[in-house]
Amino acid sequence: MSKRTQKAGSSGRFGARYGVVVRNRIKSIEATQKAKHECPVCHHMAVKRVSSGIWSCKHCGVKFAAEAYTPKTKKELSQVEE
């Protein structure tokens, strides 16, 4: 028997529509936004996305605004540029 292809992941719901580049882009974006991230206050891996641009830590309960798909704040972005 031949080897099967890998699963499409979260973008498998689109089937054969929209092209492989768009589906792969959505797959990588959704993987980062649905993962757990480090809290900027208590430094635990407990930050989850509440809605677009709103992030919440399940450990200390702090809510903060950041980017839509990753919890990077403007303060963190300015430190990276320097």
C-alpha positions in Angstrom: 0.0 0.0 0.0 1.1 3.5 -0.6 1.8 6.0 2.1 -1.0 8.4 2.8 -0.6 12.2 3.0 -0.5 13.9 6.4 -3.7 15.3 7.9 -4.6 18.9 7.0 -5.0 20.0 10.6 -7.3 22.9 11.4 -7.5 23.9 7.7 -8.9 20.6 6.7 -12.4 22.0 7.1 -11.9 23.9 3.8 -11.4 20.7 1.8 -10.0 21.3 -1.7 -11.1 25.0 -1.7 -9.1 28.3 -1.6 -5.7 26.9 -2.6 -2.9 25.3 -0.7 -1.1 28.6 0.1 -4.1 30.1 1.8 -4.9 26.9 3.7 -1.3 26.5 4.9 -1.3 30.2 6.1 -4.5 29.7 8.0 -3.1 26.5 9.5 0.0 28.2 10.9 -1.9 31.3 12.2 -4.5 29.1 14.0 -1.8 26.9 15.5 -0.1 30.0 17.1 -3.3 31.7 18.2 -4.7 28.5 19.9 -1.5 27.6 21.7 -0.7 28.5 25.3 1.6 31.5 25.7 3.6 33.0 28.6 1.9 35.5 30.8 3.7 38.9 30.9 2.8 39.3 34.6 3.2 35.9 36.3 5.3 34.2 33.6 3.2 31.0 33.5 2.3 29.3 30.3 -1.4 30.0 30.8 -2.4 32.8 28.4 -5.3 32.0 26.0 -7.0 34.1 23.4 -10.5 35.4 24.5 -11.3 37.2 21.3 -9.6 39.2 18.6 -6.8 41.2 20.4 -7.9 40.2 23.9 -5.8 37.8 25.9 -6.4 36.3 29.4 -4.1 34.5 31.8 -5.8 31.4 33.4 -3.3 31.5 36.3 -3.4 35.0 37.6 -6.5 36.3 35.9 -5.0 39.3 34.2 -6.6 40.4 30.9 -4.6 42.5 28.4 -4.8 43.7 24.8 -2.2 42.7 22.3 -2.0 41.6 18.7 -4.9 39.6 17.1 -3.1 36.3 16.7 -0.2 36.5 19.2 -0.1 38.1 22.7 2.8 40.5 21.8 2.1 43.9 23.3 3.4 47.2 21.8 5.9 47.5 24.6 7.4 44.1 23.7 7.5 45.0 20.0 9.3 48.3 20.7 12.0 46.5 22.8 12.6 44.1 19.9 13.1 46.9 17.4 15.7 48.7 19.6 
